[in-house]
Structures are given as C-alpha cells and as structure tokens.
Amino acid sequence: MPKDAHISAAYHHERAAKSHRAAAEQSNQGAHAACEEHAQTACGHSTKADEASKLAHQKSVERAKPAPVGIK
C-alpha cells in the first residue's frame, strides 16, 4: 500500500536527519569518533530512506494507473 511505503520513507528520512544533527553536535564539540559513528548511522538511514522513497513512488504510480477497460 502506498501509504505504508510513504510512512516508511518518512521514518528513515527523520532518523537520518536526527543522526546528522547528532553528528554535527559531536563535531562541534570536537568528539570526532562520536561524530563518525553518527554520520555512519545517518548514511545507513539515508540509504534506506532513498530505497523506501523509490518504492513509495513506484507504488503510488502503479495505483494511479487507470485499470484497463474490457479488452476484446
């Protein structure tokens, strides 16, 4: 269902953003190892978000296609 796919994409985008903010904060504090850890987590969520976004788009397009009418 497109709704579930969009919700999944949004979740991963939100998690990526949260991890990017945490990485920025750690970098600002000079905690480079922690920054790297948060950045890696953010990249993982970004990848999942991209995949989920593509799936959500695909499902939305498929659902929007008109059904074929009585082909003889």
N, C-alpha and C positions, 0 to 999 in steps of 0.2 A: 504494500500500500504506500503511495507517495507520502502521506502524512508521516508515517513512521520513519521513512528514509530521510525526510527533511529534519525531523527531530533528532535523529542520529547525527546528521551532518552538523546541526547547530550545537549539539553537545560537544562534539570533538573540536569544533571551532572555539567554543568557550573554554575548553580545557587547554587548548593550545595558547590562547590569549592569557589565561591565568599563569601558565608556565613561563611564557615570555615576560610577563610582568615580574614574576619571581626572579627570573634570570637577570633582568635589568636591575632590580633592587640589590641582588647579591653582587653584581658587577660594580654598582655604585659604592657598595661597602668594601670593595676590594677582596671579596670572597670568591676568587676565580674558580676554584674547584666546584663550589656550590653553583656558581653561575653556569658552568659547563654542564653539570647534571640537569639543571632546569632547562637549559637550552636543548639538550638531547631529548628530554621528555616532550618539550614543545614540538620538536621536529617530528616525533612519532605521532603526536596528536594531529599535527598539520597534515601528515600523510594520510592518516585515517579520515580526516575531515575532507580532504580532496577526493578520496575514493567514495566516501559517503555522498558528497555533493554530486559527483558524476552519476551515481546510482539514483539519487533522488531526481535529478534532471531527467534521466532516461525513463524512470517510472512515470513522471509527470507527462512527458511527451507521449509515451505509449497510451496513457489513459486519455489524453486529449484527442487522439486519432479517432476519426469517425469510424463507426463499425460499417463493414461492407453491407450493402443492401442487396438482397436476393439476386445473386449472380446466376444466370442460366447458362 
